[in-house]
Amino acid sequence: MSITMLLKKEIEAKPAGVFCPDYFKARALNDNSSLSAAEKRGEACFSLFAFSPAFIYKNDLIVGSRRPMFVDLPDKELKECTEICAETGERCFLTNNDHFAPDYAYILNRGIPGVIEDIDNSIAAYSSQNGEKRIVNLLSMKKAMQGLLRMIGKHIDLAEQLKGAEGYNKSNLDFIIGNLTTLLHGVPDGFASALQLVWLCHTCFGYEGRYAMALGRIDQYLWDFFNKSVSSGEITENEAITLLENVFIKIYEKRAFGDGDDVVNICIGGSNENGESCVNQLSYSVLKAVKNCNVPGPNLSARISDSTPDEFLDECLVSIGTGLGYPALMNDGANIPALSRYGYDKKDVYNYCMVGCIENFIPGKQPPWSDGRFDTPRFFEYLFNNGKGILNGKTSGIDTGNVGEISSMPDFLKRFERQIADGVKKYVDNFNRVNTPENPEDLTSPFLSCFAKECIQSGLDINCGGAKYSSVHGAALMGVGTVCDALAAIEKTVYIDRSLTLDEIREALLCNFEGKENLRQTLLNAPKYGNNDDLVDKYSKWFVEFHFKEFSKYKTRDGGPFYILMAANTSNISAGKLIAATPDGREAGEPLSDAASPTYGRDKSGVTATLQSVAKPDYTLVAGGTVVNQKFLPTMFSGENRKKLLALIKVYFKLGGQEIQINSTSPEILKDAMNHPENYKNLVVRVSGFSAFYVTLDRDVQLDILSRTQQAV
């Protein structure tokens, strides 16, 4: 058994106690009650990193684990710790707490002592400028980094103590000690110590309770270290892959410990400012390591450009074909122009990666990501029911008049746009209200701010003006397939064939088609998105353009843009349960169409037609990113079939498609896994913007994956 699988078995031994970082932070907050909020937060970081115990697995080569955060204490004591920390407060996802890609290139270039030196230089500069508040922020950042140094020292001490302990390999412990000692005193000197530094930093983010923290473009910022170590013979490429596996398998800790998957996005490939491919040998090594681990957590994304070698894309398909579903394939040809709209420096745009599932992000240059779901199909209820919801009867939209008065398709679309525009304004107003804490300077993030070097230069927190760019918020548009199918059905049945009236459709929606099955079938027989039919596909272009125009009218609390994105994870299922019947023939409670994909089962003209439809919108307006789910049989990932699939994806991206992700598990296996989950504990499938163990998913999600159109080339 490989060292990676041995480590996986160790990880699966669940720790005693409960995950409670507050236990370590509360000590500092109690002892320093007279300090300012920013000072307290720095002390809390120091305490969290410095006083939590070190831990080393028997099969560790790169140390850093969530286990030290598990404490076995009486409920009363844990509650007291939680209450102490609650008084200090904390940001959440909607107030820009996590879903962030750190500037690991900066940290690797300077090392921890170098970052502390940069902080000291900034303190000295602001000491002569009466910058007291900035100095307080900087001292808090310094305290956090000093805590990380203390954490490294404790792991060195533990490794020394474990020499001779049962099950521990002395040469592995010496390897760990050597890498950690290098980091304690300076910059990484090779691939192993560089990877160790990155993983320790990521581990600390987990200690802070931050979720979906990306590793970003790991094949770029670690390339020089990898190349130096492999070229010099210090390590072999296979040994480097083993080190990567040693890190990636520990992303599985969160799932193994019963706390769900940590969606850690890793980005490989892409192009540079000159249009040249950035694919290197480390890109392939990362791909192999993620494939070998075969766990959901490392959410691998591959940037694909015109200059990407076919060999690399082919290796991506080999990995996808295992059933893992990784990597998701991202088109530089859409994402780079989309991000370039917002005035970012060119070099920053070309360095973009993804956070969370598929969300485009500029590492270390902007506050953490936030997003929310915008379910456009809901507005049919308000249009057909004078501003009121059909299911709940509440006035949530605006009264745009009786639908029976609408005499043309342009008039219908205009009124629908008024409903959406009203919804966009309400969405933005609500988000900006939630996104603005009462006392933002009391909710600083000293450790996180160290990973945006402009925060160190300015002495400002990452959420209080320290980042190079303002915050962005992503409005995740749901139901493009549902909306396009509904609009096409109305145009075809009401204004072209004149077989139905809007009043008849209204009555059918109000009663959820009860007793009106013939009418429903008429709507279902209208053209459907995903079949390369311009009658319906034109509405996908409108969908993207109109939402972009409306959201572009608004700014976030600090003047940043509202991106649109086409991604819903599994929210299309839960949102569908709350939305009445829609004019495409969908019944109340049924799922909405998933992200940017056509409604499952309605794309009946083959995968070429499907992707031609999906590529028609202008995705250079969609800066947040897109999810397009497709499903192929495993036989499509070998021999000539894989060559055809590779060519299909290249053409799809050439046409302007933004993203594609693929399931390659047969429906028979999925059905059997639903009936006999005990036989499929390690079956990984692509869900939406992430992969997961199939048998751990809710049955509704399992059925949604099963219902996806089975494609062939």
C-alpha positions in Angstrom: 0.0 0.0 0.0 1.4 3.4 -0.9 2.3 6.0 1.7 -0.7 8.1 0.5 -3.2 5.3 1.1 -1.6 4.5 4.5 -2.0 8.2 5.4 -5.6 8.1 4.3 -6.2 5.2 6.7 -4.7 7.2 9.5 -6.9 10.2 8.6 -10.0 8.0 8.7 -9.5 7.4 12.4 -11.8 10.2 13.7 -10.4 12.3 16.5 -12.0 12.5 19.9 -13.7 15.7 21.0 -15.1 18.5 19.0 -13.6 21.0 16.5 -13.2 24.1 18.6 -10.6 26.7 17.7 -12.4 29.0 20.1 -10.7 27.1 23.0 -7.3 28.4 21.9 -8.5 31.9 20.9 -10.5 32.5 24.1 -7.3 32.4 26.2 -5.9 35.4 24.5 -9.1 37.3 24.4 -9.6 36.8 28.2 -6.0 37.8 29.1 -6.1 40.9 26.9 -9.5 42.4 27.6 -8.1 46.0 27.7 -6.7 45.9 24.1 -8.4 47.3 21.0 -10.4 44.9 18.8 -7.7 44.8 16.2 -5.0 44.1 18.8 -7.2 41.3 20.3 -7.6 39.7 17.0 -3.8 39.6 16.5 -3.4 38.0 20.0 -6.1 35.5 19.2 -4.3 34.4 16.0 -1.0 34.1 17.9 -2.7 32.0 20.6 -4.5 29.8 18.1 -1.3 29.0 16.2 1.2 29.1 19.1 -0.6 27.2 21.8 -2.5 24.5 19.9 -0.6 21.2 20.0 1.5 20.0 17.2 0.5 16.8 15.4 2.4 14.5 13.0 0.9 11.4 11.3 3.1 8.3 11.0 3.0 8.6 7.2 3.4 12.4 7.1 6.0 13.9 4.8 4.4 17.4 4.9 3.0 18.3 8.3 -0.2 20.2 9.1 -3.5 18.7 10.3 -6.9 19.8 11.6 -6.6 17.3 14.5 -5.1 19.8 17.0 -8.4 21.8 16.8 -10.3 18.9 18.3 -10.6 19.3 22.1 -12.3 16.9 24.6 -13.6 19.2 27.3 -16.8 19.5 29.3 -19.6 21.3 27.4 -19.7 24.1 30.0 -16.1 25.0 29.3 -16.5 24.8 25.6 -19.6 27.0 25.8 -17.7 29.6 27.8 -14.9 29.7 25.1 -17.5 30.1 22.4 -19.2 32.9 24.3 -15.9 34.8 24.8 -15.1 34.6 21.1 -18.6 35.6 20.1 -18.2 38.9 22.0 -15.3 39.7 19.7 -17.4 38.8 16.6 -16.4 37.3 13.3 -17.1 37.8 9.6 -19.0 35.2 7.6 -19.2 34.3 3.9 -21.4 37.2 3.1 -19.1 39.7 4.9 -16.0 38.5 3.0 -14.5 36.0 5.4 -13.2 33.1 3.2 -13.3 31.8 -0.4 -10.0 33.5 -0.9 -6.8 32.8 -3.0 -3.7 33.9 -1.0 -0.7 35.5 -2.7 1.5 32.4 -2.0 4.1 33.7 -4.5 4.8 36.6 -2.2 5.0 34.4 0.9 7.3 31.9 -0.8 9.5 34.7 -2.1 9.9 36.4 1.3 9.5 33.5 3.8 7.9 34.1 7.2 10.9 36.0 8.6 10.9 38.2 5.4 7.1 38.9 5.8 7.8 40.0 9.4 10.6 42.2 8.1 8.3 43.8 5.6 5.8 44.5 8.4 8.5 46.1 10.5 9.5 48.3 7.6 5.9 49.4 7.2 5.6 50.1 10.9 8.7 52.3 10.8 7.3 54.2 7.8 4.0 54.9 9.5 5.6 55.8 12.8 6.8 59.0 11.2 3.4 59.7 9.7 1.2 59.5 12.8 -0.4 56.4 11.5 -1.5 54.9 14.8 -4.4 52.8 13.5 -2.2 51.4 10.7 0.5 50.5 13.1 -2.0 48.7 15.3 -3.1 46.6 12.2 0.5 45.9 11.3 1.4 44.8 14.8 -1.6 42.4 14.7 -0.4 41.0 11.4 3.1 40.6 12.9 1.7 38.8 15.9 -0.2 36.3 13.7 3.0 35.5 11.7 5.0 35.1 14.9 2.3 32.6 16.0 3.0 30.7 12.8 6.7 30.6 13.6 5.9 29.2 17.0 3.8 26.6 15.4 6.6 25.5 13.2 9.0 25.3 16.2 6.5 23.1 18.0 6.4 20.7 15.1 10.2 20.5 15.0 10.2 19.6 18.7 7.5 17.0 18.2 9.3 15.4 15.3 12.5 15.1 17.4 10.4 13.5 20.2 8.8 11.0 17.9 12.2 9.5 16.7 12.1 5.9 17.9 8.3 6.0 18.5 6.5 3.0 17.1 5.4 3.3 13.5 7.4 6.5 12.8 10.2 6.5 10.2 13.3 8.4 11.4 14.3 9.4 7.9 10.9 10.9 7.3 11.0 12.8 10.5 14.5 14.1 9.6 13.0 15.2 6.3 10.3 17.1 8.1 12.6 18.7 10.6 14.9 19.9 7.8 12.1 21.5 5.9 10.6 23.1 9.0 14.0 24.4 10.2 14.5 26.1 6.8 11.2 27.9 7.1 11.9 28.9 10.7 14.9 30.9 9.7 14.3 32.0 6.1 12.9 31.3 2.7 12.1 27.8 1.2 15.2 26.3 -0.5 13.4 23.6 -2.6 10.1 22.1 -3.6 9.5 20.2 -0.3 10.1 23.2 2.0 8.0 25.5 -0.3 5.1 23.0 -0.4 5.4 22.7 3.4 5.1 26.4 3.9 2.0 26.6 1.6 0.4 23.8 3.5 1.1 25.2 6.9 -0.5 28.5 5.9 -3.5 26.7 4.5 -3.8 24.7 7.7 -3.8 27.9 9.7 -6.7 29.2 7.6 -8.6 26.1 8.6 -7.8 26.7 12.2 -9.4 30.1 11.8 -12.5 28.4 10.5 -12.1 29.7 7.0 -13.7 27.5 4.3 -12.9 27.0 0.6 -9.5 28.7 0.8 -7.9 28.1 -2.6 -4.4 26.9 -3.3 -4.6 28.8 -6.5 -2.0 28.4 -9.4 0.2 25.9 -7.6 2.0 24.9 -10.8 3.1 28.5 -11.3 4.2 29.7 -7.9 5.9 26.3 -7.1 7.4 25.8 -10.5 10.8 27.3 -9.8 11.2 25.2 -6.6 10.0 22.1 -8.4 12.3 22.6 -11.4 15.3 23.3 -9.2 14.7 20.2 -7.0 14.0 17.8 -9.8 16.8 19.1 -12.1 19.4 18.9 -9.3 18.4 15.4 -8.4 17.4 16.5 -4.9 14.1 14.6 -5.5 12.6 12.7 -8.5 9.3 13.7 -10.1 7.6 10.7 -8.6 8.8 11.8 -5.2 7.4 15.3 -5.9 4.1 13.7 -6.8 4.1 11.7 -3.5 4.7 15.0 -1.6 1.7 16.6 -3.4 -0.4 13.5 -2.6 0.7 13.9 1.1 -0.8 17.4 1.0 -3.9 16.8 -1.1 -5.1 13.7 0.8 -5.3 15.8 4.0 -7.9 18.0 2.4 -10.0 14.8 3.0 -9.6 15.3 6.7 -12.7 17.6 6.9 -14.9 14.9 5.3 -13.3 12.0 7.3 -13.9 13.9 10.5 -17.6 14.3 9.7 -17.7 17.9 8.7 -18.4 17.8 5.0 -16.0 18.4 2.1 -13.6 21.4 2.1 -13.8 22.7 -1.5 -10.1 23.6 -2.0 -9.7 24.9 -5.5 -6.4 24.2 -7.2 -5.7 25.8 -10.6 -3.3 24.5 -13.2 -2.4 25.5 -16.8 -3.5 28.7 -18.5 -1.7 31.2 -20.6 0.5 34.2 -20.0 0.3 37.8 -21.2 2.0 36.9 -24.4 -0.5 34.1 -25.1 2.0 31.4 -24.4 1.0 28.2 -22.6 1.8 28.1 -18.9 1.5 24.3 -18.7 4.7 22.8 -17.3 5.7 19.4 -15.9 4.4 20.4 -12.4 1.0 20.9 -14.0 1.0 17.2 -15.0 2.3 16.2 -11.6 -0.5 18.0 -9.8 -3.0 16.3 -12.1 -1.6 12.9 -11.3 -1.5 13.5 -7.6 -5.1 14.6 -7.5 -6.1 11.6 -9.5 -4.1 9.2 -7.3 -5.8 10.6 -4.1 -9.3 10.1 -5.6 -11.0 12.1 -2.9 -13.5 15.0 -3.5 -11.7 17.8 -1.6 -9.0 19.0 -4.0 -11.3 20.8 -6.5 -9.0 20.8 -9.5 -9.5 23.4 -12.3 -7.5 23.4 -15.5 -7.3 26.7 -17.5 -7.4 25.9 -21.2 -6.2 28.4 -23.9 -5.5 28.3 -27.6 -1.9 27.5 -26.8 -2.6 24.6 -24.4 -0.9 21.4 -25.7 -3.3 18.7 -26.7 -1.3 16.3 -24.5 -2.3 18.3 -21.4 -5.9 18.4 -22.3 -5.8 14.7 -23.1 -4.3 14.0 -19.6 -7.1 16.0 -18.1 -9.6 13.8 -19.9 -7.9 10.7 -18.7 -8.3 12.0 -15.1 -11.9 12.9 -15.7 -12.6 9.5 -17.2 -11.7 7.7 -14.0 -15.0 9.0 -12.6 -13.4 11.6 -10.4 -14.8 14.5 -12.5 -11.6 16.5 -12.1 -10.4 18.8 -13.5 -13.1 21.2 -14.5 -12.1 22.8 -17.8 -12.0 26.6 -17.9 -11.6 28.7 -21.0 -9.1 31.5 -20.9 -10.6 32.8 -24.1 -13.7 33.8 -22.1 -12.5 34.4 -18.6 -9.6 36.8 -19.4 -11.7 39.2 -21.5 -14.5 39.0 -18.8 -12.1 40.0 -16.0 -10.4 42.6 -18.2 -13.6 44.6 -18.3 -13.0 45.8 -14.7 -9.8 47.7 -15.1 -7.5 45.2 -13.4 -3.8 45.3 -14.4 -3.1 42.9 -17.2 -0.6 40.8 -15.3 -3.2 40.3 -12.5 -5.9 39.2 -14.9 -3.6 36.7 -16.5 -2.8 35.3 -13.0 -6.5 34.6 -12.2 -7.5 31.4 -10.5 -10.7 30.0 -9.0 -12.0 30.0 -5.4 -14.7 27.7 -4.1 -16.3 25.9 -7.0 -15.6 27.8 -10.2 -15.5 31.5 -9.1 -12.9 33.6 -10.9 -10.6 35.4 -8.5 -7.4 37.4 -8.6 -5.1 35.9 -5.9 -4.0 38.2 -3.1 -5.4 41.3 -4.8 -9.0 41.6 -3.6 -11.0 40.8 -0.5 -12.5 37.4 -0.1 -15.3 36.4 -2.5 -19.0 36.4 -1.7 -22.0 35.4 -3.8 -25.7 34.6 -3.7 -28.3 32.9 -5.8 -30.6 34.9 -8.2 -33.4 32.6 -9.4 -34.7 34.3 -12.5 -37.5 31.8 -13.2 -39.3 33.1 -10.1 -40.2 36.3 -11.9 -42.7 34.5 -14.1 -44.9 34.2 -11.1 -44.9 37.9 -10.6 -45.5 38.6 -14.2 -48.4 36.2 -14.5 -49.9 37.0 -11.1 -49.8 40.8 -10.9 -46.7 41.0 -8.7 -47.7 38.2 -6.3 -46.1 34.9 -5.7 -48.3 32.0 -6.9 -47.3 29.6 -4.1 -47.0 32.0 -1.2 -49.4 34.7 -2.3 -47.1 37.5 -1.2 -46.5 40.6 -3.1 -42.8 40.2 -3.9 -42.7 41.6 -7.5 -44.3 44.6 -9.1 -47.7 44.7 -10.9 -46.9 44.9 -14.6 -50.6 44.5 -15.6 -52.8 41.6 -16.7 -51.0 39.2 -19.0 -54.1 39.0 -21.2 -53.4 42.6 -22.3 -49.9 41.7 -23.7 -50.2 41.7 -27.5 -46.7 40.9 -28.6 -43.6 39.0 -27.6 -41.5 42.2 -27.3 -44.1 43.6 -24.9 -44.1 40.4 -22.9 -40.2 40.4 -22.7 -40.3 44.1 -21.7 -42.6 43.4 -18.8 -40.5 40.4 -17.8 -37.4 42.6 -17.8 -39.2 45.1 -15.5 -39.8 42.3 -13.0 -36.2 41.1 -13.2 -34.8 44.7 -12.8 -36.9 45.2 -9.7 -35.6 41.9 -8.4 -32.0 42.9 -9.1 -32.4 46.1 -7.2 -33.9 44.4 -4.2 -31.1 41.7 -4.3 -28.4 44.4 -4.4 -30.0 46.5 -1.6 -30.3 43.4 0.6 -26.8 42.2 -0.1 -25.2 45.6 0.6 -27.1 45.9 3.8 -25.9 42.4 5.0 -22.4 42.9 3.7 -21.8 46.1 5.7 -20.8 45.3 9.3 -21.7 47.9 11.9 -18.0 48.3 13.0 -15.8 46.9 10.2 -12.6 48.0 11.8 -13.4 45.7 14.8 -13.6 42.7 12.5 -10.1 42.7 11.0 -8.3 39.6 9.7 -4.6 40.1 10.6 -3.4 36.7 9.3 -5.3 36.8 6.1 -4.2 40.3 5.4 -0.5 39.1 5.3 -1.4 37.2 2.1 -2.2 40.5 0.3 1.1 42.4 0.3 -0.7 45.7 -0.4 -2.2 45.3 3.1 1.3 45.2 4.6 2.3 48.2 2.5 -0.8 50.3 3.5 -1.2 49.1 7.0 -4.9 48.4 6.3 -6.9 45.3 6.7 -7.9 43.4 3.7 -11.6 44.3 4.2 -11.0 47.9 5.1 -9.2 49.2 2.0 -6.0 47.3 2.2 -6.3 45.1 -0.9 -5.3 46.4 -4.3 -8.8 46.1 -5.7 -12.3 46.5 -4.2 -14.5 43.6 -3.2 -16.7 41.9 -5.8 -19.9 40.1 -5.3 -21.2 37.3 -7.6 -24.9 37.0 -8.5 -25.2 33.4 -9.4 -27.9 33.2 -12.1 -30.1 30.2 -12.0 -32.3 28.6 -14.5 -31.2 29.8 -17.9 -32.6 26.6 -19.4 -35.9 27.0 -17.6 -36.2 30.7 -18.7 -35.2 30.1 -22.3 -37.6 27.2 -22.7 -40.4 29.2 -21.1 -39.9 32.3 -23.3 -39.6 30.1 -26.4 -42.8 28.2 -25.5 -44.7 31.5 -25.1 -43.4 32.9 -28.4 -44.2 29.6 -30.2 -47.6 28.8 -28.8 -49.0 32.3 -28.2 -47.5 34.5 -30.9 -46.5 32.1 -33.7 -48.9 29.2 -33.7 -51.6 31.0 -31.7 -52.6 27.7 -30.1 -52.7 29.1 -26.6 -53.3 32.4 -24.9 -51.4 34.0 -22.0 -54.6 33.9 -19.9 -54.8 30.1 -20.5 -51.2 29.7 -19.5 -51.8 31.9 -16.5 -54.7 29.6 -15.3 -52.5 26.6 -15.9 -49.7 28.0 -13.8 -52.0 28.9 -11.0 -53.3 25.4 -10.7 -50.0 23.7 -11.4 -51.4 22.2 -14.7 -54.0 20.2 -12.8 -56.5 19.1 -15.3 -54.5 20.8 -18.1 -52.1 18.1 -19.2 -52.8 18.8 -22.9 -51.8 22.4 -22.4 -48.7 21.4 -20.6 -47.7 19.0 -23.4 -48.1 21.8 -25.9 -45.6 23.9 -23.9 -43.3 20.9 -23.5 -43.4 20.3 -27.3 -42.1 23.9 -28.0 -38.4 24.3 -29.0 -36.0 23.6 -26.1 -32.6 25.1 -25.2 -29.7 22.8 -26.0 -30.7 21.7 -29.5 -29.0 24.5 -31.5 -32.3 26.1 -32.3 -32.1 29.9 -32.7 -35.8 30.3 -31.8 -34.9 29.4 -28.2 -31.2 30.0 -28.1 -31.6 33.7 -28.8 -33.1 34.0 -25.3 -29.9 32.6 -23.7 -28.0 35.6 -25.3 -30.7 37.9 -24.0 -30.5 36.3 -20.5 -26.8 37.0 -20.1 -26.8 40.5 -21.7 -29.8 41.7 -19.7 -28.6 40.5 -16.3 -25.1 41.9 -17.0 -26.6 45.3 -17.8 -28.8 45.4 -14.7 -26.2 44.2 -12.2 -23.6 46.5 -13.7 -25.7 49.5 -12.5 -24.6 48.8 -8.9 -21.5 48.7 -6.7 -20.5 46.8 -3.6 -20.0 48.7 -0.3 -16.5 49.6 -1.2 -17.1 50.5 -4.9 -16.4 47.1 -6.5 -18.5 45.5 -9.2 -21.3 43.0 -9.1 -20.2 40.1 -11.3 -22.7 37.7 -12.8 -22.0 34.0 -12.9 -23.9 31.0 -14.1 -23.5 28.5 -11.3 -26.0 27.1 -8.7 -24.3 24.1 -7.2 -27.4 22.1 -6.2 -29.5 25.1 -5.4 -31.5 24.6 -8.5 -33.1 21.7 -6.6 -34.0 23.6 -3.4 -35.0 26.8 -5.3 -37.2 24.7 -7.6 -39.2 23.4 -4.6 -40.2 27.0 -3.8 -41.1 28.1 -7.3 -44.5 27.6 -8.9 -45.0 26.0 -12.3 -43.3 27.8 -15.2 -44.4 28.3 -18.8 -41.9 25.7 -20.1 -44.1 23.0 -18.8 -42.1 22.5 -15.6 -44.4 21.7 -12.6 -44.2 23.4 -9.3 -41.5 22.1 -7.0 -39.5 20.5 -9.8 -35.8 21.5 -10.0 -34.8 24.5 -12.2 -32.4 23.9 -14.9 -28.8 23.5 -13.6 -26.5 26.5 -13.9 -25.7 27.2 -17.6 -26.8 23.7 -18.7 -30.0 23.0 -20.6 -32.8 21.4 -18.7 -31.8 17.7 -18.4 -33.5 15.4 -20.9 -34.6 18.2 -23.2 -31.3 18.4 -25.1 -32.1 15.6 -27.5 -30.1 16.5 -30.6 -26.7 15.2 -29.4 -23.8 16.8 -27.6 -22.6 18.8 -30.5 -25.9 20.6 -30.7 -26.0 21.0 -27.0 -22.6 22.7 -26.8 -23.4 24.9 -29.8 -26.4 26.2 -27.9 -24.5 26.7 -24.7 -21.7 28.6 -26.4 -24.0 31.2 -27.9 -24.2 33.7 -25.0 -21.4 36.2 -24.6 -19.5 34.8 -21.7 -17.1 37.7 -21.7 -19.9 39.4 -19.7 -19.8 36.6 -17.1 -16.8 37.5 -15.0 -17.8 35.2 -12.1 -17.6 31.9 -14.0 -19.9 29.3 -15.4 -20.9 25.7 -14.7 -21.8 23.4 -17.7 -22.5 19.8 -16.6 -22.2 17.0 -19.1 -22.3 13.3 -18.7 -20.6 10.7 -20.8 -20.2 6.9 -20.6 -16.8 5.7 -19.4 -16.2 4.2 -22.9 -15.9 7.8 -24.2 -12.6 8.2 -22.4 -10.4 5.7 -24.3 -8.9 5.4 -27.8 -10.6 7.2 -30.7 -13.5 8.3 -28.5 -11.3 10.4 -26.3 -9.7 12.0 -29.3 -13.2 13.0 -30.5 -14.1 14.3 -27.1 -10.9 16.4 -27.0 -11.7 17.9 -30.4 -15.3 18.6 -29.3 -14.1 20.6 -26.2 -11.6 22.6 -28.3 -14.3 23.6 -30.8 -16.7 24.4 -27.9 -14.1 26.8 -26.4 -13.3 28.3 -29.8 -17.1 29.1 -30.1 -16.9 31.0 -26.8 -18.0 28.4 -24.2 -16.7 29.3 -20.8 -16.5 26.0 -18.8 -17.3 22.3 -19.0 -17.2 19.6 -16.4 -18.0 16.0 -17.0 -19.3 12.9 -15.2 -18.1 9.6 -16.6 -19.9 7.1 -14.5 -22.5 4.8 -16.1 -26.1 5.2 -15.0 -26.2 1.5 -14.1 -23.5 2.1 -11.5 -25.2 5.2 -10.2 -28.5 3.3 -9.8 -26.8 0.4 -8.1 -25.0 2.8 -5.7 -28.3 4.3 -4.7 -29.7 0.8 -3.9 -26.5 -0.6 -2.4 -24.5 2.3 -1.0 -22.3 0.0 1.2 -20.6 -1.2 -2.0 -19.7 2.3 -3.3 -18.3 4.2 -0.4 -15.4 5.5 -2.6 -17.4 6.4 -5.7 -16.7 10.0 -6.5 -18.9 11.9 -9.0 -19.0 15.5 -10.3 -22.0 17.2 -8.6 -21.9 20.8 -9.9 -19.0 23.1 -9.1 -17.5 20.3 -7.0 -17.2 16.5 -6.7 -18.4 14.4 -3.8 -18.8 10.8 -2.7 -22.0 9.8 -4.5 -23.5 7.8 -1.6 -23.2 10.8 0.8 -25.4 13.0 -1.3 -29.1 13.7 -0.7 -31.3 11.5 -2.8 -32.6 14.6 -4.6 -29.1 15.4 -5.7 -28.4 11.8 -6.7 -31.5 11.7 -8.9 -30.5 15.1 -10.4 -27.1 13.7 -11.4 -28.8 10.5 -12.7 -31.2 12.5 -14.8 -28.5 14.4 -16.7 -28.6 13.7 -20.5 -26.3 10.8 -21.4 -24.1 12.2 -24.2 -22.0 10.5 -26.9 -19.7 11.9 -29.6 
